[in-house]
Amino acid sequence: MPSVAPEPILDVVRGLSTLASFAIVVNQLKNIYDAFFINECDRCRGTGIVTCPHGAPAKPEDKAGQGPGWVGRTLNLEDYVINYASDALRTLLSIHKDTDILQRHGVHVPDEWAAAADGAAAATCNGGADSPLVLLHKLPLTTYSDYEELVEAAVQAGRTYDASDTASQQRWDAAVARLSGLPLYAFKCSSGTTGGQKRMPASMREAQSNVNQFGLFSSHINAAFPGAAAGKELRFPFAGDVEALPSGVQIGVGSSITYRRIRFVDSWVSPKEVIVAGSVQTCYYLHWLCALRRRHDITALTDIFASSLLLAANLLVEHWRRLMADLEAGRCFSWVARSSKGLAPAAAGGLAPPPEGVAAAVDASMEPSPELAQELQQVFDGGRQGLLERLFPGACYVACVLTGSMSKYVPHLRELLPIIPIVSASYGATEGQFGIQSDLVEYAAAAAAAPAAAAAAGSARPAADGSASAVPGGDGSPAADTAAAAVPSCAGISYADFPREPDGHTSYILVPTCDCYMEFILVEHADDPQPPTVSRSLSCACSLEGLEVGRRYEIAVSNLLGLFRFRVVVEGRVGQALNLAGEKTPEASLVAAVAAAAQALLPGGAAGLQEWAAREVLHPRGGAEGGAGHYLVYWELTGAPAAASSRASTGGAGGSPGAPIAAVLAGWAERLEQEVGRCAPQYRAIRQEGSVAGLQLKLVAPGAFGEIRQLAFSNGATAAQYKPPTVVSKPAQWEVLERHRRRIEARAGSNGLLGLLQRWGGGGGGSTSSQGASPARQQLLSELRSAQPDKKLIWEACVALMEERVPFVESQLGGGPFHAVFTRGPLLWQLWTSQAKQGSRVTTASENQAWQDFDPAAKTVVNFGELLGSQVTVTASGSYRAADEEQQRCPKLVLASIQGGALNAWGLQIPLPIRGEGQVEVAYLDPDMRVFRATNGSISVQVRQDRLPELLGWGS
């Protein structure tokens, strides 16, 4: 864990307030705090931290008060929780006693509270004045709108601050004092993906509290996975830009501010410079490069959200050949031209080269490793299934938020990580850190109980295919690095040694020492203007005993940020995802229903669903649709290879492979509606009443949700805080989805659903290096076959093919004429043909043709182009040679020389004085298709003449 907390670590709203199966595990508090000691380490004294991260854990003799740094007094757990919470609330009220929110509601905090040594002394101050809880309850529950005006006034005062102007300094001090009782160092911004962007005032005391809490979380991570601490952590930190006000205060995303202030963490595998690599894609790429270089040292993989971890994994699969090239060369971005000023500025394949200092830091940690690149080539050839476990055989755990809406990514992550634990270690948000995953306690107990013999011998546990498999390395031998090898367990403990909660359904133990005061609102009352909160009585602090097992709550917190009784919620209705007629369908029910329907319907099961979201569609009053409205769900599929078509040809897909797409989607929508009704009985009830109309399902083209993500990024969100929406409520999001829906329906034509899936192509778990399974190749051919080809998608597919760096087999240049079917800008040999025009052009069978015929044995080439059909043509002949005979992979630079030509018009042949030399890259090559790239960036896609009917439908 980092020494400074990236935040938010866990979205509270997607836990309690949206019914995401977060249980309040009161009883398990005793599992952590049974033998409770107050830490008196010099560095931790007074912080409230329970387990000191600066030294060894307490020894048995320490319990008698003998050990250094420990007080040997045990406290009653319940009393301690109550006393600590009461003291924490008293401290918060004292710190912020002069703020506007307290003064506005008549909360007058005795000055003596701040000077009291402890809670008992404070209670006797001021003649037994109101208790902290009584004072707190003079305040209503609050939201960001109660503080927004104060925040904006402070930000404006910070922007007009002038160190030489006393008046501006006083305006700044007064604005901050109205908002917080502590000096501020930052305003941490929310993503704004669910509403307007929020700015939270942050102090160094609040930052230190986060450090303390993460010290506690780290101690339990280390106890749960004792083998992880000895290795390196593959973490994906990224710091976006932050604004520095003249007052010295920063404004930006909390994680960006934190990462720019953080010291280097030795356990991280990447240099600290990578954090500011420029773009998030480049940052991910460099993190992967650093990790692959030390793949056997990686013991943990960590990102904030499951969605961002999957985004990073998809980037790895997309660019792994480039990563292999960099490992072989011993430097990053080796495939980008360099000048005396560093890397060329042009981006390639969506990756912008990093700043010069970042590239230098990465290069300094590398050396040429052709053997490693070859070793990893074999790992990637094994496909996506279990890929990350094969790449990092020593990984003990993966940490990311996998609860709430993030649970929909479980199938995708489990495809890459079928065995090792995926933990959501902490439960928190910008407003505070509240709890720790209960499974960590179980892991720690299993680790402590594991006999030394088992750790030495290894233990049996399920392999990726479900069979028993010995833990590699348990007998001291090196772990087998093959596709079938299991992943080492932690200290010889089988991950099945105790019953764990299902992925995405996690319980948390609330931590009483989190420097905030928590209140709890029953979800069924969450929509009330001022719902009651759970407290045992007004005479003492809120007790965990006031919570009931099986009930769900929203959290309200009072904290060091200066927020009081602050409802930790997202934009929109609390505790629900969709609500057309009072049904309040919970987000968790919707997620479960979509997962079940996708598992039953799609080739490849739930992993065949790349992304999805829902929206409410309101019906006009008196309209023909009936009901108040209906749910509309958008699905973006990963595609399906032909080999996986069996499920699509049965009733499970709603019809035969050739069935019209509308008919298939109607069947899918019916199945999805059944699942929503099963998971959310209240929805089934209103459907039976006719209050809402039937659910509708639409497919969108690949890239739809990626565009929504970019839309959020353009509005200030970063990868560290972006949560893909389960419910899309903004017109801009609707427009993106509807545009991609129209695209996929236009491409369906008369083909059935199966044909559409095959045309979009997804690779479906084959070799990541196989040409036949290349998603880019399939997408390119799909668009070229289309009646309405999308030139942007064609270009993107070409770029992806060129990045694959396939082997250069010169004999594949021959085999007869290859027709140019797509060009972007003129190539050297096209200057005399009808193809010689700027821009992009897709050539169909009915248009003027241009082709090339290479003879690899003679090193000659003939170029042919039609000007007026076959009646008027031009030819240009010449020779070619490779610039570097030793290079074995594309792109392969070829030196071309045109030595003569002729114009053929209505049976006459007129010699042309064509002469010239130039260069062209064979950027992609297989037996049926090739991509040429000129030095000016122009490209040409060519398909072998005798394969045109089969691949593109010419003449059929």
Secondary structure, 3 states (H helix, E strand, C coil): CCCCCCCCCCCCHHHHHCCCCCCECCCCHHHHHCCCCCECCCCCCCCCCCCCCCCCCCCHHHHHCCCCCECCCCCCHHHHHHHHHHHHHHHHHHHCCCCHHHHHCCCCCCCHHHHCCCHHHHHHHHHCCCCHHHHHCCCCCECHHHCHHHHHHHHHHHHCCCCCCHHHHHHHHHHHHHHCCCCEEEEEECCCCCCCCCEEEEEHHHHHHHHHHHHHHHHHHHHHCCCHHHCEEEECCCCCCCEECCCCCEEEEHHHHHHHHCCCCCCECCCHHHHHCCCHHHHHHHHHHHHHHCHHHEEEEEEEEHHHHHHHHHHHHHHHHHHHHHHHHCCCCCCCCEECCEECCCCECCECCCCHHHHHHHHHCCCCCHHHHHHHHHHHCCCCCCHHHHHCCCCCEEEEECCHHHHHHHHHHHHHCCCCCEECCEEEECCEEEEEEHHHHHHHHHHHHCCHHHHHHCCEEECCCCCEEECCCCCCCCCCCCCCCCCCCECCECCCCCCCCCCCCCCEEECCCCCCEEEEEEHHHCCCCCCCCCCCCCCCCCCHHHCCCCCCEEEEEECCCCCCCEECCCCCCCCCCECCCCCCECHHHHHHHHHHHHHHHCCCHHHHEEEEEEEEEECCCCCCCCCCEEEEEEEEECCCCHHHCCHHHCHHHCCCCCCCHHHHHHHHHHHHHHHHHHHCHHHHHHHHHCCCCCCEEEECCCCHHHHHHHHHHHCCCCCCCCCCCCECCCHHHHHHHHHHHHHHHHHHCCCCHHHHHHHHCCCCCCCCCCCCCCHHHHHHHHHHHCCCCCHHHHHHHHHHHHHCCCECCHHHHCCCCEEEEEEECCCHHHCCCCCCCCCEEECCCCCCCEEEEEECCCCEEEEEEECCHHHEEEEEEEEEEECCCCCCECCEEEEEEEEEEEEEECCEEEEECCCEEEEEEEEEECCCEEEEEECCCCEEEEEEHHHHHHHHCCCC
